Amino acid sequence: MRALLDVEFATYGRARVQPEVMRFGVGVSDYRRDGRISEEFWAAVDEGRRAWEALNLPFDPFALCRSRLGADLPQQVEVGRHDGHAMSPGVAREPNQGFLVHFDDAQREFPGGFLDENVVCQFAFNLYLSVPEEGGETVVWRHRWHPTDDSHRPDGSYGFKEDVVGAAESFLMRPRKGEAVLLEPRNFHAVRPSKGGRRISLGFSVSMTDTGQLLTWG
């Protein structure tokens, strides 16, 4: 966290992600073109790796997370590949203004193909490095995307208006520094705005293959 305080964060694509969300590293969501991963992504992955290496940390934080995540599994947790290329290992996110209601489902978002392996489910991993004095909670609803939900989605936005979830059951989770969580991201979820401090987490997606192995990607 101390190393991240001294670097400049970039933003996710502003045309798609409003309110603004800051990031250090690269995620694939900004490189989706017609349901596929654009060629520009791979240069961005290399640039992101160099940026993390420039922090001169005594360890690889994403490798450490993968190791802990797979400590009791028969196979190591590895970074997933697309057409033989290693995906981004993850990203540091700072959504101080919050995330809109949305869902994450790579198989739906990338129907043209995603990981080289046969994926059967997806999770979201977050390790909280810094939390605000107030706000920053994650809300998850017992509601998954239905075609009629798109009427609640502003043009060009990744997110939805909150009335998309209606009266669905929900729970609210306040982040705690040093705590890591796994979420089912196909359920609609949101992050509330922060007050009195930065909300920074290490994040990546986790896919389970039909052989039971876990693969990660940012």
Contacts in CASP RR format, 6 or more apart in sequence:
PFRMAT RR
TARGET T0000
AUTHOR 0000-0000-0000
METHOD contacts of the structure
MODEL  1
MRALLDVEFATYGRARVQPEVMRFGVGVSDYRRDGRISEEFWAAVDEGRR
AWEALNLPFDPFALCRSRLGADLPQQVEVGRHDGHAMSPGVAREPNQGFL
VHFDDAQREFPGGFLDENVVCQFAFNLYLSVPEEGGETVVWRHRWHPTDD
SHRPDGSYGFKEDVVGAAESFLMRPRKGEAVLLEPRNFHAVRPSKGGRRI
SLGFSVSMTDTGQLLTWG
1 129 0 8 1.000
1 130 0 8 1.000
1 200 0 8 1.000
3 55 0 8 1.000
3 56 0 8 1.000
3 57 0 8 1.000
4 24 0 8 1.000
4 55 0 8 1.000
4 92 0 8 1.000
4 129 0 8 1.000
4 200 0 8 1.000
7 24 0 8 1.000
7 51 0 8 1.000
7 55 0 8 1.000
9 22 0 8 1.000
9 23 0 8 1.000
9 24 0 8 1.000
9 92 0 8 1.000
9 94 0 8 1.000
10 22 0 8 1.000
10 23 0 8 1.000
10 24 0 8 1.000
10 25 0 8 1.000
11 17 0 8 1.000
11 20 0 8 1.000
11 21 0 8 1.000
11 22 0 8 1.000
11 23 0 8 1.000
12 20 0 8 1.000
12 21 0 8 1.000
12 23 0 8 1.000
12 29 0 8 1.000
12 30 0 8 1.000
13 30 0 8 1.000
14 20 0 8 1.000
15 156 0 8 1.000
16 30 0 8 1.000
16 156 0 8 1.000
16 157 0 8 1.000
16 158 0 8 1.000
17 157 0 8 1.000
17 158 0 8 1.000
18 157 0 8 1.000
19 97 0 8 1.000
19 98 0 8 1.000
19 100 0 8 1.000
19 193 0 8 1.000
20 97 0 8 1.000
21 93 0 8 1.000
21 94 0 8 1.000
21 95 0 8 1.000
21 97 0 8 1.000
21 98 0 8 1.000
21 99 0 8 1.000
22 93 0 8 1.000
22 94 0 8 1.000
22 95 0 8 1.000
22 96 0 8 1.000
23 91 0 8 1.000
23 92 0 8 1.000
23 93 0 8 1.000
23 94 0 8 1.000
24 51 0 8 1.000
24 52 0 8 1.000
24 91 0 8 1.000
24 92 0 8 1.000
24 94 0 8 1.000
25 48 0 8 1.000
25 51 0 8 1.000
25 52 0 8 1.000
25 88 0 8 1.000
25 90 0 8 1.000
25 91 0 8 1.000
25 92 0 8 1.000
26 41 0 8 1.000
26 44 0 8 1.000
26 45 0 8 1.000
26 47 0 8 1.000
26 48 0 8 1.000
26 88 0 8 1.000
26 91 0 8 1.000
26 218 0 8 1.000
27 44 0 8 1.000
27 88 0 8 1.000
27 90 0 8 1.000
27 91 0 8 1.000
27 218 0 8 1.000
28 37 0 8 1.000
28 41 0 8 1.000
28 87 0 8 1.000
28 88 0 8 1.000
28 217 0 8 1.000
28 218 0 8 1.000
29 109 0 8 1.000
29 158 0 8 1.000
31 37 0 8 1.000
31 38 0 8 1.000
31 40 0 8 1.000
31 41 0 8 1.000
31 44 0 8 1.000
32 38 0 8 1.000
32 109 0 8 1.000
32 110 0 8 1.000
35 109 0 8 1.000
35 110 0 8 1.000
35 111 0 8 1.000
35 112 0 8 1.000
35 113 0 8 1.000
36 110 0 8 1.000
36 112 0 8 1.000
36 113 0 8 1.000
37 82 0 8 1.000
37 110 0 8 1.000
37 114 0 8 1.000
42 85 0 8 1.000
44 88 0 8 1.000
45 85 0 8 1.000
45 86 0 8 1.000
45 87 0 8 1.000
45 88 0 8 1.000
48 88 0 8 1.000
49 89 0 8 1.000
52 60 0 8 1.000
60 89 0 8 1.000
61 202 0 8 1.000
62 79 0 8 1.000
62 89 0 8 1.000
62 90 0 8 1.000
62 202 0 8 1.000
62 204 0 8 1.000
62 216 0 8 1.000
63 89 0 8 1.000
65 125 0 8 1.000
65 127 0 8 1.000
65 180 0 8 1.000
65 202 0 8 1.000
65 204 0 8 1.000
66 76 0 8 1.000
66 77 0 8 1.000
66 78 0 8 1.000
66 79 0 8 1.000
66 216 0 8 1.000
67 76 0 8 1.000
67 77 0 8 1.000
68 180 0 8 1.000
69 77 0 8 1.000
69 125 0 8 1.000
69 206 0 8 1.000
69 214 0 8 1.000
70 76 0 8 1.000
70 77 0 8 1.000
70 214 0 8 1.000
73 214 0 8 1.000
75 211 0 8 1.000
75 212 0 8 1.000
75 213 0 8 1.000
75 214 0 8 1.000
77 206 0 8 1.000
77 213 0 8 1.000
77 214 0 8 1.000
77 215 0 8 1.000
77 216 0 8 1.000
78 213 0 8 1.000
78 214 0 8 1.000
78 215 0 8 1.000
78 216 0 8 1.000
79 86 0 8 1.000
79 87 0 8 1.000
79 89 0 8 1.000
79 215 0 8 1.000
79 216 0 8 1.000
79 217 0 8 1.000
80 86 0 8 1.000
80 87 0 8 1.000
80 115 0 8 1.000
80 116 0 8 1.000
80 117 0 8 1.000
80 207 0 8 1.000
80 215 0 8 1.000
80 216 0 8 1.000
80 217 0 8 1.000
81 87 0 8 1.000
81 115 0 8 1.000
81 116 0 8 1.000
81 117 0 8 1.000
82 113 0 8 1.000
82 114 0 8 1.000
82 115 0 8 1.000
82 116 0 8 1.000
83 116 0 8 1.000
84 116 0 8 1.000
87 115 0 8 1.000
87 216 0 8 1.000
87 217 0 8 1.000
87 218 0 8 1.000
88 204 0 8 1.000
88 217 0 8 1.000
88 218 0 8 1.000
89 204 0 8 1.000
89 216 0 8 1.000
89 217 0 8 1.000
89 218 0 8 1.000
90 202 0 8 1.000
90 203 0 8 1.000
90 204 0 8 1.000
90 216 0 8 1.000
90 217 0 8 1.000
90 218 0 8 1.000
91 202 0 8 1.000
91 203 0 8 1.000
91 204 0 8 1.000
91 218 0 8 1.000
92 129 0 8 1.000
92 200 0 8 1.000
92 201 0 8 1.000
92 202 0 8 1.000
92 203 0 8 1.000
93 200 0 8 1.000
93 201 0 8 1.000
93 203 0 8 1.000
94 198 0 8 1.000
94 199 0 8 1.000
94 200 0 8 1.000
95 136 0 8 1.000
95 191 0 8 1.000
95 194 0 8 1.000
95 199 0 8 1.000
96 132 0 8 1.000
96 193 0 8 1.000
96 194 0 8 1.000
96 197 0 8 1.000
96 198 0 8 1.000
96 199 0 8 1.000
97 193 0 8 1.000
97 194 0 8 1.000
98 136 0 8 1.000
98 190 0 8 1.000
98 191 0 8 1.000
98 192 0 8 1.000
98 193 0 8 1.000
98 194 0 8 1.000
99 189 0 8 1.000
99 190 0 8 1.000
99 191 0 8 1.000
100 157 0 8 1.000
100 158 0 8 1.000
100 159 0 8 1.000
100 160 0 8 1.000
100 162 0 8 1.000
100 190 0 8 1.000
101 141 0 8 1.000
101 159 0 8 1.000
101 160 0 8 1.000
101 161 0 8 1.000
101 162 0 8 1.000
101 164 0 8 1.000
101 165 0 8 1.000
101 188 0 8 1.000
101 189 0 8 1.000
101 190 0 8 1.000
102 158 0 8 1.000
102 159 0 8 1.000
102 160 0 8 1.000
102 188 0 8 1.000
102 189 0 8 1.000
102 190 0 8 1.000
103 144 0 8 1.000
103 145 0 8 1.000
103 185 0 8 1.000
103 186 0 8 1.000
103 187 0 8 1.000
103 188 0 8 1.000
103 189 0 8 1.000
104 122 0 8 1.000
104 124 0 8 1.000
104 185 0 8 1.000
104 186 0 8 1.000
104 205 0 8 1.000
105 122 0 8 1.000
105 145 0 8 1.000
105 185 0 8 1.000
105 186 0 8 1.000
106 114 0 8 1.000
106 115 0 8 1.000
106 119 0 8 1.000
106 122 0 8 1.000
106 205 0 8 1.000
106 207 0 8 1.000
107 114 0 8 1.000
107 119 0 8 1.000
107 122 0 8 1.000
108 145 0 8 1.000
115 207 0 8 1.000
115 209 0 8 1.000
115 215 0 8 1.000
115 217 0 8 1.000
117 207 0 8 1.000
117 209 0 8 1.000
117 210 0 8 1.000
117 211 0 8 1.000
117 213 0 8 1.000
117 215 0 8 1.000
118 209 0 8 1.000
118 210 0 8 1.000
119 207 0 8 1.000
119 208 0 8 1.000
119 209 0 8 1.000
119 210 0 8 1.000
119 215 0 8 1.000
120 208 0 8 1.000
120 209 0 8 1.000
120 210 0 8 1.000
121 207 0 8 1.000
121 208 0 8 1.000
122 185 0 8 1.000
122 186 0 8 1.000
122 205 0 8 1.000
122 206 0 8 1.000
122 207 0 8 1.000
122 208 0 8 1.000
123 182 0 8 1.000
123 183 0 8 1.000
123 184 0 8 1.000
123 185 0 8 1.000
123 205 0 8 1.000
123 206 0 8 1.000
123 207 0 8 1.000
123 208 0 8 1.000
124 182 0 8 1.000
124 183 0 8 1.000
124 184 0 8 1.000
124 185 0 8 1.000
124 203 0 8 1.000
124 205 0 8 1.000
124 206 0 8 1.000
125 180 0 8 1.000
125 181 0 8 1.000
125 182 0 8 1.000
125 203 0 8 1.000
125 204 0 8 1.000
125 205 0 8 1.000
125 206 0 8 1.000
125 216 0 8 1.000
126 175 0 8 1.000
126 180 0 8 1.000
126 181 0 8 1.000
126 183 0 8 1.000
126 201 0 8 1.000
126 202 0 8 1.000
126 203 0 8 1.000
127 178 0 8 1.000
127 179 0 8 1.000
127 180 0 8 1.000
127 201 0 8 1.000
127 202 0 8 1.000
127 203 0 8 1.000
128 175 0 8 1.000
128 176 0 8 1.000
128 177 0 8 1.000
128 178 0 8 1.000
128 179 0 8 1.000
128 180 0 8 1.000
128 199 0 8 1.000
128 200 0 8 1.000
128 201 0 8 1.000
129 177 0 8 1.000
129 178 0 8 1.000
129 200 0 8 1.000
129 201 0 8 1.000
129 202 0 8 1.000
130 177 0 8 1.000
130 197 0 8 1.000
130 198 0 8 1.000
130 199 0 8 1.000
130 200 0 8 1.000
131 174 0 8 1.000
131 175 0 8 1.000
131 176 0 8 1.000
131 177 0 8 1.000
131 197 0 8 1.000
131 199 0 8 1.000
132 194 0 8 1.000
132 195 0 8 1.000
132 196 0 8 1.000
132 197 0 8 1.000
132 198 0 8 1.000
132 199 0 8 1.000
133 195 0 8 1.000
133 196 0 8 1.000
133 197 0 8 1.000
134 194 0 8 1.000
134 195 0 8 1.000
134 196 0 8 1.000
135 174 0 8 1.000
135 192 0 8 1.000
135 193 0 8 1.000
135 194 0 8 1.000
135 195 0 8 1.000
135 199 0 8 1.000
136 174 0 8 1.000
136 175 0 8 1.000
136 191 0 8 1.000
136 192 0 8 1.000
136 193 0 8 1.000
136 194 0 8 1.000
136 199 0 8 1.000
137 172 0 8 1.000
137 173 0 8 1.000
137 174 0 8 1.000
137 175 0 8 1.000
137 191 0 8 1.000
137 192 0 8 1.000
138 172 0 8 1.000
138 173 0 8 1.000
138 175 0 8 1.000
138 183 0 8 1.000
138 189 0 8 1.000
138 190 0 8 1.000
138 191 0 8 1.000
138 192 0 8 1.000
139 170 0 8 1.000
139 171 0 8 1.000
139 172 0 8 1.000
139 173 0 8 1.000
139 189 0 8 1.000
139 190 0 8 1.000
139 191 0 8 1.000
139 192 0 8 1.000
140 170 0 8 1.000
140 171 0 8 1.000
140 173 0 8 1.000
140 183 0 8 1.000
140 184 0 8 1.000
140 187 0 8 1.000
140 188 0 8 1.000
140 189 0 8 1.000
141 165 0 8 1.000
141 168 0 8 1.000
141 169 0 8 1.000
141 170 0 8 1.000
141 187 0 8 1.000
141 188 0 8 1.000
141 189 0 8 1.000
142 168 0 8 1.000
142 169 0 8 1.000
142 170 0 8 1.000
142 187 0 8 1.000
143 164 0 8 1.000
143 165 0 8 1.000
143 166 0 8 1.000
143 168 0 8 1.000
143 187 0 8 1.000
143 188 0 8 1.000
144 186 0 8 1.000
144 187 0 8 1.000
144 188 0 8 1.000
145 186 0 8 1.000
145 188 0 8 1.000
149 160 0 8 1.000
149 164 0 8 1.000
152 160 0 8 1.000
152 161 0 8 1.000
152 163 0 8 1.000
152 164 0 8 1.000
153 159 0 8 1.000
153 160 0 8 1.000
153 161 0 8 1.000
153 164 0 8 1.000
154 161 0 8 1.000
160 188 0 8 1.000
162 190 0 8 1.000
164 188 0 8 1.000
165 188 0 8 1.000
168 188 0 8 1.000
173 181 0 8 1.000
175 199 0 8 1.000
175 201 0 8 1.000
182 206 0 8 1.000
183 189 0 8 1.000
185 205 0 8 1.000
191 199 0 8 1.000
203 218 0 8 1.000
204 216 0 8 1.000
204 217 0 8 1.000
204 218 0 8 1.000
205 216 0 8 1.000
205 217 0 8 1.000
205 218 0 8 1.000
206 214 0 8 1.000
206 215 0 8 1.000
206 216 0 8 1.000
207 214 0 8 1.000
207 215 0 8 1.000
207 216 0 8 1.000
207 217 0 8 1.000
208 214 0 8 1.000
208 215 0 8 1.000
209 215 0 8 1.000
END
